[in-house]
Amino acid sequence: MASSPVSRVVYNGKRSGGPRSPGAGSEIFTPAHEENVRFIYEAWQCVERDLRSQMGSERGLVEEYVEKMPNPSLKAFKPVDLGDLKRRNTQDAKKS
């Protein structure tokens, strides 16, 4: 397999919705935590708006990151399905 540049897309567009709030019996968040969540949520809304506005244009604010020199130690890297990993860990904990 020839070495090719590694491509990473910064935004995949799959998540939407507002900041999550704790449900009944959940931990209580500090005002500083809530402020941080609100800041990140609002900043992300700006990113999503920019993506939507550039859909028809050739050049926009969001760029795809491509490594010029891929790290050779990552050649054998295989992505991990975090959802599957969490399910397996949860099942293992229930068996214990």
N, CA, C and O atoms as a GROMACS GRO file, in nm:
protein
  384
    1MET      N    1   0.084  -0.118   0.000
    1MET     CA    2   0.000   0.000   0.000
    1MET      C    3   0.089   0.124   0.000
    1MET      O    4   0.175   0.137   0.086
    2ALA      N    5   0.070   0.213  -0.092
    2ALA     CA    6   0.150   0.334  -0.103
    2ALA      C    7   0.115   0.430   0.008
    2ALA      O    8   0.000   0.437   0.052
    3SER      N    9   0.214   0.506   0.053
    3SER     CA   10   0.184   0.603   0.157
    3SER      C   11   0.114   0.722   0.095
    3SER      O   12   0.157   0.777  -0.006
    4SER      N   13   0.004   0.762   0.158
    4SER     CA   14  -0.073   0.876   0.109
    4SER      C   15  -0.100   0.968   0.225
    4SER      O   16  -0.094   0.925   0.340
    5PRO      N   17  -0.131   1.094   0.198
    5PRO     CA   18  -0.158   1.186   0.307
    5PRO      C   19  -0.278   1.140   0.388
    5PRO      O   20  -0.375   1.088   0.334
    6VAL      N   21  -0.269   1.160   0.518
    6VAL     CA   22  -0.380   1.126   0.607
    6VAL      C   23  -0.477   1.243   0.607
    6VAL      O   24  -0.437   1.358   0.628
    7SER      N   25  -0.603   1.214   0.584
    7SER     CA   26  -0.704   1.317   0.575
    7SER      C   27  -0.794   1.312   0.698
    7SER      O   28  -0.842   1.205   0.735
    8ARG      N   29  -0.818   1.426   0.761
    8ARG     CA   30  -0.907   1.434   0.876
    8ARG      C   31  -1.006   1.545   0.852
    8ARG      O   32  -0.968   1.659   0.826
    9VAL      N   33  -1.133   1.513   0.860
    9VAL     CA   34  -1.236   1.614   0.847
    9VAL      C   35  -1.264   1.668   0.986
    9VAL      O   36  -1.285   1.591   1.080
   10VAL      N   37  -1.264   1.798   0.999
   10VAL     CA   38  -1.279   1.861   1.128
   10VAL      C   39  -1.421   1.848   1.182
   10VAL      O   40  -1.440   1.839   1.303
   11TYR      N   41  -1.521   1.848   1.095
   11TYR     CA   42  -1.660   1.847   1.137
   11TYR      C   43  -1.736   1.744   1.057
   11TYR      O   44  -1.726   1.741   0.935
   12ASN      N   45  -1.815   1.657   1.125
   12ASN     CA   46  -1.888   1.556   1.050
   12ASN      C   47  -2.037   1.585   1.039
   12ASN      O   48  -2.107   1.514   0.967
   13GLY      N   49  -2.087   1.686   1.107
   13GLY     CA   50  -2.225   1.730   1.092
   13GLY      C   51  -2.330   1.638   1.149
   13GLY      O   52  -2.448   1.655   1.118
   14LYS      N   53  -2.294   1.541   1.232
   14LYS     CA   54  -2.392   1.444   1.280
   14LYS      C   55  -2.459   1.485   1.410
   14LYS      O   56  -2.568   1.434   1.440
   15ARG      N   57  -2.400   1.573   1.487
   15ARG     CA   58  -2.459   1.609   1.616
   15ARG      C   59  -2.539   1.737   1.604
   15ARG      O   60  -2.502   1.829   1.532
   16SER      N   61  -2.648   1.740   1.676
   16SER     CA   62  -2.728   1.862   1.680
   16SER      C   63  -2.799   1.868   1.813
   16SER      O   64  -2.796   1.772   1.890
   17GLY      N   65  -2.863   1.978   1.841
   17GLY     CA   66  -2.935   1.991   1.966
   17GLY      C   67  -2.863   2.084   2.061
   17GLY      O   68  -2.749   2.125   2.036
   18GLY      N   69  -2.929   2.117   2.168
   18GLY     CA   70  -2.873   2.210   2.265
   18GLY      C   71  -2.789   2.143   2.370
   18GLY      O   72  -2.770   2.022   2.368
   19PRO      N   73  -2.739   2.223   2.462
   19PRO     CA   74  -2.659   2.167   2.570
   19PRO      C   75  -2.746   2.075   2.655
   19PRO      O   76  -2.865   2.098   2.673
   20ARG      N   77  -2.685   1.973   2.706
   20ARG     CA   78  -2.758   1.878   2.789
   20ARG      C   79  -2.768   1.930   2.931
   20ARG      O   80  -2.674   1.991   2.983
   21SER      N   81  -2.880   1.906   2.993
   21SER     CA   82  -2.895   1.944   3.133
   21SER      C   83  -2.911   1.817   3.215
   21SER      O   84  -2.962   1.717   3.164
   22PRO      N   85  -2.869   1.820   3.340
   22PRO     CA   86  -2.877   1.699   3.421
   22PRO      C   87  -3.022   1.659   3.447
   22PRO      O   88  -3.108   1.744   3.469
   23GLY      N   89  -3.047   1.529   3.445
   23GLY     CA   90  -3.180   1.477   3.475
   23GLY      C   91  -3.195   1.454   3.624
   23GLY      O   92  -3.106   1.487   3.702
   24ALA      N   93  -3.306   1.396   3.663
   24ALA     CA   94  -3.330   1.368   3.804
   24ALA      C   95  -3.224   1.272   3.856
   24ALA      O   96  -3.193   1.172   3.791
   25GLY      N   97  -3.169   1.302   3.971
   25GLY     CA   98  -3.069   1.216   4.032
   25GLY      C   99  -2.929   1.234   3.976
   25GLY      O  100  -2.837   1.163   4.017
   26SER      N  101  -2.910   1.325   3.883
   26SER     CA  102  -2.778   1.348   3.826
   26SER      C  103  -2.698   1.444   3.913
   26SER      O  104  -2.752   1.507   4.004
   27GLU      N  105  -2.568   1.452   3.884
   27GLU     CA  106  -2.484   1.543   3.960
   27GLU      C  107  -2.524   1.688   3.931
   27GLU      O  108  -2.583   1.719   3.827
   28ILE      N  109  -2.493   1.775   4.023
   28ILE     CA  110  -2.524   1.917   4.008
   28ILE      C  111  -2.402   1.985   3.948
   28ILE      O  112  -2.290   1.965   3.996
   29PHE      N  113  -2.424   2.065   3.844
   29PHE     CA  114  -2.314   2.134   3.778
   29PHE      C  115  -2.297   2.273   3.838
   29PHE      O  116  -2.394   2.340   3.873
   30THR      N  117  -2.171   2.316   3.848
   30THR     CA  118  -2.141   2.448   3.901
   30THR      C  119  -2.176   2.554   3.797
   30THR      O  120  -2.186   2.523   3.678
   31PRO      N  121  -2.195   2.678   3.840
   31PRO     CA  122  -2.220   2.786   3.743
   31PRO      C  123  -2.105   2.799   3.641
   31PRO      O  124  -2.130   2.830   3.524
   32ALA      N  125  -1.982   2.776   3.684
   32ALA     CA  126  -1.868   2.785   3.592
   32ALA      C  127  -1.877   2.676   3.485
   32ALA      O  128  -1.848   2.701   3.369
   33HIS      N  129  -1.919   2.556   3.526
   33HIS     CA  130  -1.936   2.447   3.430
   33HIS      C  131  -2.045   2.482   3.329
   33HIS      O  132  -2.027   2.464   3.208
   34GLU      N  133  -2.157   2.531   3.378
   34GLU     CA  134  -2.267   2.569   3.290
   34GLU      C  135  -2.226   2.679   3.193
   34GLU      O  136  -2.265   2.678   3.077
   35GLU      N  137  -2.145   2.774   3.242
   35GLU     CA  138  -2.097   2.882   3.155
   35GLU      C  139  -2.007   2.825   3.045
   35GLU      O  140  -2.016   2.866   2.929
   36ASN      N  141  -1.919   2.731   3.081
   36ASN     CA  142  -1.830   2.668   2.982
   36ASN      C  143  -1.910   2.592   2.878
   36ASN      O  144  -1.882   2.601   2.759
   37VAL      N  145  -2.010   2.517   2.922
   37VAL     CA  146  -2.094   2.441   2.829
   37VAL      C  147  -2.168   2.536   2.735
   37VAL      O  148  -2.175   2.511   2.615
   38ARG      N  149  -2.221   2.644   2.789
   38ARG     CA  150  -2.293   2.742   2.708
   38ARG      C  151  -2.199   2.805   2.605
   38ARG      O  152  -2.236   2.823   2.489
   39PHE      N  153  -2.078   2.839   2.647
   39PHE     CA  154  -1.979   2.899   2.556
   39PHE      C  155  -1.948   2.804   2.441
   39PHE      O  156  -1.947   2.845   2.325
   40ILE      N  157  -1.921   2.678   2.473
   40ILE     CA  158  -1.887   2.579   2.370
   40ILE      C  159  -2.006   2.557   2.277
   40ILE      O  160  -1.989   2.548   2.156
   41TYR      N  161  -2.125   2.547   2.334
   41TYR     CA  162  -2.245   2.527   2.253
   41TYR      C  163  -2.264   2.642   2.155
   41TYR      O  164  -2.290   2.620   2.037
   42GLU      N  165  -2.252   2.765   2.205
   42GLU     CA  166  -2.272   2.882   2.118
   42GLU      C  167  -2.165   2.890   2.010
   42GLU      O  168  -2.194   2.925   1.896
   43ALA      N  169  -2.040   2.856   2.046
   43ALA     CA  170  -1.932   2.858   1.947
   43ALA      C  171  -1.959   2.751   1.840
   43ALA      O  172  -1.934   2.774   1.722
   44TRP      N  173  -2.008   2.635   1.882
   44TRP     CA  174  -2.036   2.529   1.786
   44TRP      C  175  -2.151   2.568   1.694
   44TRP      O  176  -2.152   2.533   1.576
   45GLN      N  177  -2.248   2.641   1.747
   45GLN     CA  178  -2.359   2.688   1.663
   45GLN      C  179  -2.305   2.779   1.552
   45GLN      O  180  -2.355   2.776   1.440
   46CYS      N  181  -2.204   2.859   1.583
   46CYS     CA  182  -2.141   2.945   1.482
   46CYS      C  183  -2.074   2.860   1.375
   46CYS      O  184  -2.082   2.892   1.257
   47VAL      N  185  -2.007   2.753   1.415
   47VAL     CA  186  -1.941   2.664   1.319
   47VAL      C  187  -2.046   2.601   1.228
   47VAL      O  188  -2.028   2.598   1.106
   48GLU      N  189  -2.155   2.551   1.286
   48GLU     CA  190  -2.260   2.490   1.205
   48GLU      C  191  -2.322   2.592   1.109
   48GLU      O  192  -2.351   2.560   0.994
   49ARG      N  193  -2.344   2.715   1.156
   49ARG     CA  194  -2.400   2.819   1.070
   49ARG      C  195  -2.305   2.848   0.953
   49ARG      O  196  -2.349   2.862   0.839
   50ASP      N  197  -2.174   2.857   0.982
   50ASP     CA  198  -2.076   2.881   0.876
   50ASP      C  199  -2.076   2.767   0.775
   50ASP      O  200  -2.065   2.790   0.654
   51LEU      N  201  -2.087   2.644   0.823
   51LEU     CA  202  -2.091   2.530   0.732
   51LEU      C  203  -2.213   2.535   0.642
   51LEU      O  204  -2.203   2.511   0.522
   52ARG      N  205  -2.328   2.566   0.700
   52ARG     CA  206  -2.451   2.575   0.620
   52ARG      C  207  -2.441   2.687   0.517
   52ARG      O  208  -2.487   2.672   0.404
   53SER      N  209  -2.381   2.800   0.555
   53SER     CA  210  -2.375   2.914   0.464
   53SER      C  211  -2.275   2.891   0.351
   53SER      O  212  -2.288   2.953   0.245
   54GLN      N  213  -2.176   2.805   0.370
   54GLN     CA  214  -2.076   2.784   0.265
   54GLN      C  215  -2.111   2.666   0.176
   54GLN      O  216  -2.036   2.636   0.083
   55MET      N  217  -2.222   2.598   0.200
   55MET     CA  218  -2.258   2.479   0.123
   55MET      C  219  -2.249   2.503  -0.028
   55MET      O  220  -2.199   2.417  -0.100
   56GLY      N  221  -2.296   2.616  -0.077
   56GLY     CA  222  -2.297   2.641  -0.221
   56GLY      C  223  -2.172   2.710  -0.272
   56GLY      O  224  -2.153   2.719  -0.393
   57SER      N  225  -2.088   2.758  -0.183
   57SER     CA  226  -1.971   2.834  -0.229
   57SER      C  227  -1.848   2.742  -0.239
   57SER      O  228  -1.841   2.639  -0.172
   58GLU      N  229  -1.753   2.782  -0.324
   58GLU     CA  230  -1.632   2.703  -0.342
   58GLU      C  231  -1.540   2.715  -0.222
   58GLU      O  232  -1.480   2.617  -0.178
   59ARG      N  233  -1.529   2.833  -0.170
   59ARG     CA  234  -1.433   2.857  -0.062
   59ARG      C  235  -1.507   2.905   0.062
   59ARG      O  236  -1.593   2.992   0.053
   60GLY      N  237  -1.474   2.847   0.176
   60GLY     CA  238  -1.540   2.885   0.298
   60GLY      C  239  -1.443   2.894   0.414
   60GLY      O  240  -1.321   2.894   0.394
   61LEU      N  241  -1.496   2.902   0.532
   61LEU     CA  242  -1.414   2.916   0.652
   61LEU      C  243  -1.363   2.782   0.704
   61LEU      O  244  -1.262   2.778   0.775
   62VAL      N  245  -1.430   2.672   0.671
   62VAL     CA  246  -1.392   2.541   0.722
   62VAL      C  247  -1.305   2.472   0.619
   62VAL      O  248  -1.338   2.467   0.500
   63GLU      N  249  -1.193   2.418   0.666
   63GLU     CA  250  -1.100   2.350   0.576
   63GLU      C  251  -1.077   2.208   0.624
   63GLU      O  252  -1.092   2.178   0.742
   64GLU      N  253  -1.041   2.122   0.532
   64GLU     CA  254  -1.006   1.984   0.565
   64GLU      C  255  -0.857   1.982   0.597
   64GLU      O  256  -0.775   2.036   0.522
   65TYR      N  257  -0.822   1.918   0.708
   65TYR     CA  258  -0.683   1.907   0.750
   65TYR      C  259  -0.622   1.782   0.687
   65TYR      O  260  -0.677   1.673   0.700
   66VAL      N  261  -0.511   1.798   0.618
   66VAL     CA  262  -0.438   1.686   0.559
   66VAL      C  263  -0.293   1.696   0.604
   66VAL      O  264  -0.227   1.798   0.582
   67GLU      N  265  -0.244   1.588   0.667
   67GLU     CA  266  -0.104   1.588   0.711
   67GLU      C  267  -0.013   1.578   0.590
   67GLU      O  268  -0.035   1.496   0.501
   68LYS      N  269   0.090   1.661   0.588
   68LYS     CA  270   0.187   1.656   0.479
   68LYS      C  271   0.282   1.538   0.497
   68LYS      O  272   0.322   1.474   0.399
   69MET      N  273   0.317   1.510   0.620
   69MET     CA  274   0.408   1.399   0.651
   69MET      C  275   0.340   1.309   0.754
   69MET      O  276   0.356   1.333   0.874
   70PRO      N  277   0.265   1.207   0.713
   70PRO     CA  278   0.198   1.118   0.809
   70PRO      C  279   0.298   1.052   0.902
   70PRO      O  280   0.409   1.019   0.862
   71ASN      N  281   0.257   1.033   1.026
   71ASN     CA  282   0.341   0.970   1.126
   71ASN      C  283   0.351   0.821   1.096
   71ASN      O  284   0.249   0.752   1.095
   72PRO      N  285   0.473   0.769   1.071
   72PRO     CA  286   0.488   0.627   1.036
   72PRO      C  287   0.443   0.533   1.148
   72PRO      O  288   0.401   0.420   1.120
   73SER      N  289   0.450   0.576   1.272
   73SER     CA  290   0.409   0.488   1.382
   73SER      C  291   0.258   0.469   1.386
   73SER      O  292   0.208   0.380   1.456
   74LEU      N  293   0.182   0.551   1.311
   74LEU     CA  294   0.036   0.537   1.306
   74LEU      C  295  -0.010   0.457   1.184
   74LEU      O  296  -0.130   0.449   1.157
   75LYS      N  297   0.083   0.399   1.111
   75LYS     CA  298   0.050   0.328   0.988
   75LYS      C  299  -0.050   0.213   1.014
   75LYS      O  300  -0.138   0.189   0.932
   76ALA      N  301  -0.035   0.144   1.127
   76ALA     CA  302  -0.121   0.030   1.158
   76ALA      C  303  -0.243   0.070   1.242
   76ALA      O  304  -0.317  -0.017   1.287
   77PHE      N  305  -0.264   0.198   1.262
   77PHE     CA  306  -0.376   0.245   1.344
   77PHE      C  307  -0.509   0.206   1.283
   77PHE      O  308  -0.532   0.223   1.163
   78LYS      N  309  -0.597   0.153   1.368
   78LYS     CA  310  -0.733   0.120   1.325
   78LYS      C  311  -0.828   0.198   1.414
   78LYS      O  312  -0.816   0.192   1.536
   79PRO      N  313  -0.924   0.271   1.356
   79PRO     CA  314  -1.019   0.348   1.436
   79PRO      C  315  -1.096   0.258   1.532
   79PRO      O  316  -1.121   0.141   1.503
   80VAL      N  317  -1.133   0.314   1.646
   80VAL     CA  318  -1.206   0.240   1.748
   80VAL      C  319  -1.350   0.289   1.749
   80VAL      O  320  -1.376   0.410   1.750
   81ASP      N  321  -1.444   0.197   1.750
   81ASP     CA  322  -1.585   0.232   1.763
   81ASP      C  323  -1.612   0.251   1.912
   81ASP      O  324  -1.626   0.154   1.986
   82LEU      N  325  -1.619   0.377   1.956
   82LEU     CA  326  -1.634   0.406   2.098
   82LEU      C  327  -1.766   0.355   2.154
   82LEU      O  328  -1.771   0.312   2.269
   83GLY      N  329  -1.871   0.357   2.075
   83GLY     CA  330  -2.000   0.305   2.120
   83GLY      C  331  -1.991   0.156   2.149
   83GLY      O  332  -2.043   0.109   2.250
   84ASP      N  333  -1.925   0.082   2.060
   84ASP     CA  334  -1.908  -0.062   2.079
   84ASP      C  335  -1.820  -0.089   2.201
   84ASP      O  336  -1.850  -0.179   2.279
   85LEU      N  337  -1.714  -0.013   2.218
   85LEU     CA  338  -1.625  -0.030   2.332
   85LEU      C  339  -1.699  -0.007   2.463
   85LEU      O  340  -1.680  -0.081   2.559
   86LYS      N  341  -1.783   0.096   2.466
   86LYS     CA  342  -1.860   0.126   2.587
   86LYS      C  343  -1.958   0.012   2.618
   86LYS      O  344  -1.973  -0.029   2.733
   87ARG      N  345  -2.025  -0.040   2.512
   87ARG     CA  346  -2.118  -0.152   2.532
   87ARG      C  347  -2.046  -0.273   2.588
   87ARG      O  348  -2.096  -0.338   2.680
   88ARG      N  349  -1.929  -0.305   2.534
   88ARG     CA  350  -1.854  -0.421   2.584
   88ARG      C  351  -1.810  -0.401   2.729
   88ARG      O  352  -1.818  -0.493   2.810
   89ASN      N  353  -1.762  -0.280   2.762
   89ASN     CA  354  -1.721  -0.252   2.899
   89ASN      C  355  -1.839  -0.260   2.995
   89ASN      O  356  -1.824  -0.308   3.107
   90THR      N  357  -1.956  -0.211   2.952
   90THR     CA  358  -2.076  -0.216   3.035
   90THR      C  359  -2.117  -0.362   3.058
   90THR      O  360  -2.154  -0.399   3.169
   91GLN      N  361  -2.112  -0.444   2.953
   91GLN     CA  362  -2.147  -0.585   2.966
   91GLN      C  363  -2.049  -0.657   3.056
   91GLN      O  364  -2.089  -0.741   3.137
   92ASP      N  365  -1.918  -0.626   3.045
   92ASP     CA  366  -1.818  -0.688   3.130
   92ASP      C  367  -1.840  -0.651   3.276
   92ASP      O  368  -1.823  -0.734   3.365
   93ALA      N  369  -1.878  -0.525   3.302
   93ALA     CA  370  -1.903  -0.481   3.440
   93ALA      C  371  -2.023  -0.554   3.499
   93ALA      O  372  -2.024  -0.585   3.618
   94LYS      N  373  -2.126  -0.580   3.417
   94LYS     CA  374  -2.246  -0.651   3.465
   94LYS      C  375  -2.214  -0.797   3.498
   94LYS      O  376  -2.275  -0.855   3.588
   95LYS      N  377  -2.117  -0.856   3.425
   95LYS     CA  378  -2.080  -0.996   3.452
   95LYS      C  379  -2.005  -1.010   3.583
   95LYS      O  380  -2.011  -1.116   3.646
   96SER      N  381  -1.934  -0.905   3.624
   96SER     CA  382  -1.853  -0.910   3.746
   96SER      C  383  -1.934  -0.909   3.871
   96SER      O  384  -1.879  -0.912   3.981
   0.00000   0.00000   0.00000
